[in-house]
Amino acid sequence: MAHQHSQFQCVALRSAAASLFPSNIWIETAPIQDLPSIFPEEAALMARAVRKRRAEFLTGRSLMHTGLSFLGFEANPVLRAPSGSPTWPQGVTGSITHCDHCCAVAIARSSEVLALGLDIECGEISGPELTSMICNESERLQLRGGTASELNLKLFYSAKEAVYKALHPIVHRFLDFHEIHVRVEHSLQTFFVDVEADGVDDRLRKLIGRFAIVGNHVAAGVAIF
């Protein structure tokens, strides 16, 4: 029954994630399972990991290989950068996220898309300390004007995570949440981003992302062209 619920959840989240990006970006989700590894190099990365983390990793890698095959790339191990993000093959950009019992992956050809950021949040994100960590003053004003402050805070967190995932492989530096300024337009399911950080090219400072809400889940996505 739990596995069936995870499948239904993943189907709903796949539809939500697909709505965030144009059609040339491959999107898929899958219930998190302790799958066999296709490549020993990938399995070695999880040799000492607990079962849950290993399952998250291997489910993600399984989705990545499906997407890479769909886009016409040869099967090769997808290893891990020091930051923990996947080392995509040349000619590919992508993003991965995990939530509850579901994993989601977005992949595109780098000749068509410069960078991708996908994030799905499901856990509770609330309280004054987290609000101060995530949001600047103007964003906190947006929260106070919202009808569901906890869900809105989760939206700001997810939007900034998606921006971080998209920018980090390009700028190669940590971005604090207060360096990423977000304005949400709920009626458009869109958020507008101003990045105020050193070492970020001018063309990357203004971004537009989309979001979707499925129950208590928030999905946010950014594609940089």
C-alpha positions in Angstrom: 0.0 0.0 0.0 2.8 2.4 0.9 4.6 1.6 -2.4 1.3 2.2 -4.3 1.0 5.6 -2.5 4.6 6.5 -3.5 3.8 5.7 -7.2 0.7 7.9 -7.1 2.7 10.7 -5.4 5.4 10.4 -8.0 2.9 10.6 -10.9 1.5 13.8 -9.5 4.9 15.3 -8.9 6.0 14.3 -12.4 3.1 16.4 -13.8 4.0 19.2 -11.5 7.7 19.1 -12.5 7.0 18.9 -16.2 4.9 22.0 -16.0 7.9 24.0 -14.8 10.0 23.5 -18.0 9.7 23.7 -21.8 9.2 20.4 -23.7 12.8 20.0 -24.7 13.8 19.3 -21.1 13.4 15.6 -20.1 11.6 15.1 -16.8 10.9 11.9 -14.9 10.1 10.7 -11.4 10.3 7.4 -9.6 9.6 5.9 -6.2 12.8 5.6 -4.2 13.9 2.0 -4.1 17.1 0.1 -3.3 17.9 -0.7 -6.9 21.0 -2.6 -8.3 23.7 -0.3 -9.6 24.4 -0.3 -13.4 28.0 0.7 -12.9 30.4 -0.4 -10.1 31.9 3.1 -10.0 28.5 4.4 -8.9 28.0 1.6 -6.4 31.4 2.4 -4.9 30.3 5.9 -4.0 27.6 4.5 -1.7 29.7 1.6 -0.2 29.4 3.1 3.3 26.1 4.8 3.0 23.0 3.9 5.0 20.3 2.1 3.1 18.0 5.1 2.7 20.8 7.3 1.2 21.9 4.4 -1.1 18.3 4.0 -2.3 18.0 7.7 -3.0 21.3 7.7 -4.9 20.6 4.6 -7.0 17.1 5.6 -7.9 18.4 8.9 -9.0 21.2 7.3 -11.1 18.6 5.0 -12.7 16.5 7.9 -13.7 19.6 9.8 -15.1 20.6 6.8 -17.3 17.0 6.6 -18.6 17.1 10.2 -19.5 20.6 10.2 -21.0 19.6 7.2 -23.2 16.4 9.0 -24.3 18.5 12.0 -25.3 20.9 9.7 -27.3 23.9 9.7 -25.0 26.1 6.6 -24.4 25.8 4.8 -21.1 28.5 5.9 -18.8 28.7 6.2 -15.0 27.5 9.5 -13.5 29.8 10.2 -10.6 29.7 13.0 -8.0 31.5 16.4 -7.8 33.0 17.5 -4.5 29.9 19.6 -3.9 27.8 16.4 -4.1 26.1 17.3 -7.4 26.2 14.8 -10.4 29.1 15.1 -12.9 27.0 15.2 -16.0 28.6 13.9 -19.3 29.9 16.5 -21.7 26.9 18.0 -23.7 24.4 17.5 -20.8 23.0 19.6 -18.1 20.6 18.5 -15.4 19.3 18.6 -11.9 18.1 16.0 -9.3 15.9 16.3 -6.2 14.5 13.9 -3.6 11.4 14.2 -1.4 9.7 11.8 0.8 9.7 8.5 -1.2 10.1 10.1 -4.6 13.0 11.2 -6.8 12.8 13.6 -9.7 15.4 14.3 -12.5 15.5 17.0 -15.2 18.0 16.6 -18.1 18.6 18.6 -21.3 21.3 19.0 -24.0 23.7 21.8 -23.0 23.5 23.0 -26.6 19.9 24.0 -25.9 19.9 24.8 -22.2 22.8 26.3 -20.2 21.7 25.1 -16.8 18.8 23.6 -14.9 17.6 23.7 -11.3 14.8 21.5 -10.0 13.7 21.3 -6.4 10.8 19.6 -4.6 10.1 20.2 -0.9 7.7 18.3 1.2 8.8 18.6 4.9 7.7 21.3 7.3 9.6 24.5 6.9 8.4 27.1 9.4 9.5 29.2 12.4 11.2 32.6 12.8 14.7 31.3 12.7 14.2 29.5 9.3 12.2 32.5 8.0 15.2 34.8 8.8 17.6 32.4 7.2 15.7 32.0 4.0 14.0 35.4 3.4 15.1 39.0 3.3 12.9 41.8 4.4 11.0 42.3 1.2 10.4 38.5 1.0 9.1 38.5 4.6 6.6 41.2 3.6 5.4 38.9 0.8 5.0 36.1 3.4 2.9 38.3 5.7 0.6 39.0 2.8 0.1 35.3 1.9 -2.8 33.2 2.9 -0.7 30.1 3.9 2.6 31.4 5.4 4.1 28.0 6.0 3.5 26.9 2.4 4.7 30.3 1.2 7.9 29.9 3.1 8.4 26.5 1.6 8.0 28.1 -1.8 10.7 30.7 -1.2 13.0 27.9 0.1 12.3 25.7 -2.9 12.7 28.6 -5.4 16.1 29.5 -3.9 17.2 25.9 -3.9 16.4 25.6 -7.6 18.3 28.8 -8.4 21.3 27.6 -6.4 21.3 24.2 -8.2 21.2 26.0 -11.6 23.9 28.5 -10.8 26.4 26.6 -8.7 27.9 24.6 -11.6 28.5 27.8 -13.5 29.7 30.2 -10.8 31.5 27.5 -8.7 30.8 29.3 -5.4 28.4 29.0 -2.5 25.4 31.3 -2.7 23.7 32.5 0.5 19.9 32.6 0.4 20.1 36.3 1.1 22.1 36.8 -2.1 19.1 35.3 -4.0 16.1 37.7 -4.1 12.7 36.3 -5.1 9.4 37.9 -6.0 6.5 35.5 -6.3 3.6 36.0 -8.7 1.1 33.4 -7.4 -1.4 34.0 -10.2 1.2 33.1 -12.8 2.9 30.3 -10.8 6.1 32.2 -11.5 8.9 33.7 -9.5 11.3 36.4 -10.5 14.9 36.3 -9.3 17.6 38.9 -8.7 21.0 37.5 -7.8 23.1 40.0 -5.9 26.4 38.1 -5.4 30.0 38.7 -6.3 31.4 36.6 -9.2 28.1 36.2 -11.0 27.9 37.3 -14.6 25.4 40.0 -15.4 23.4 37.7 -17.7 22.8 35.4 -14.7 21.6 38.0 -12.3 18.0 38.1 -13.5 16.2 34.8 -13.8 12.6 33.6 -14.1 11.4 30.3 -12.6 8.1 28.5 -12.2 6.5 26.6 -9.3 3.7 24.2 -8.7 2.0 23.1 -5.5 0.7 19.5 -5.0 -0.8 19.1 -1.6 1.9 19.9 0.9 4.6 19.6 -1.8 6.2 22.5 -3.6 8.1 22.1 -6.8 10.2 24.9 -8.2 12.3 25.0 -11.5 14.7 27.3 -13.2 16.0 26.9 -16.7 18.8 29.2 -17.9 19.3 29.6 -21.7 
